[in-house]
Amino acid sequence: MNTTAAELSKVPQLANGFRFQWEPAQDSHVILYPEGMKVLSGSAAEIMQLCDGTRSIEKIVAALEEKFPEAELQQDVLDFFAGAAQEGWINV
């Protein structure tokens, strides 16, 4: 898949009505919303911890690849944000 600079420059942020937090009862990070909760995988939580409404996707990828230098994560991060946007809890 060809990724454009425009895609990487987008700044994702949590949509209104959604909250990202650690949930001790679930022993994981979750996305909370009025109708329920989405339990996140470890990799999704790593991405969401960097999704603060100020970092571009490119900067999120760079931070993750610095933390996990053995991995190429750009496509995984793009796929995550595409899925989260489709679910409605991320604005990209």
C-alpha positions, 0 to 999 in steps of 0.5 A, spaced: 500 500 500 502 506 498 502 511 504 502 518 502 505 524 506 498 527 507 496 520 511 502 520 515 501 528 517 494 527 520 493 528 527 488 523 530 484 524 536 479 521 541 472 522 538 467 526 543 464 521 548 470 516 548 475 516 553 481 512 553 484 509 560 487 503 564 481 499 567 484 495 573 478 490 573 479 488 566 487 489 567 488 492 560 487 499 557 480 500 554 476 505 550 470 507 554 463 510 551 456 511 553 454 504 550 460 500 553 467 499 553 472 496 548 478 492 551 484 494 547 490 489 546 497 491 548 499 494 541 493 498 541 494 501 547 501 503 546 498 506 540 493 510 544 498 512 549 501 516 544 494 519 541 494 525 544 491 530 539 498 533 538 502 528 534 501 526 527 501 519 525 508 519 522 510 522 529 506 516 533 510 511 528 517 514 529 516 514 537 513 506 537 519 504 532 524 508 537 521 504 543 520 497 538 526 498 533 526 491 531 519 492 528 516 496 522 510 499 524 507 504 519 502 500 516 500 497 523 499 504 525 495 506 519 491 500 519 489 501 527 487 508 526 483 506 520 479 501 524 478 506 530 476 511 525 471 506 522 468 504 529 467 512 530 472 512 536 478 516 533 477 522 528 483 522 523 
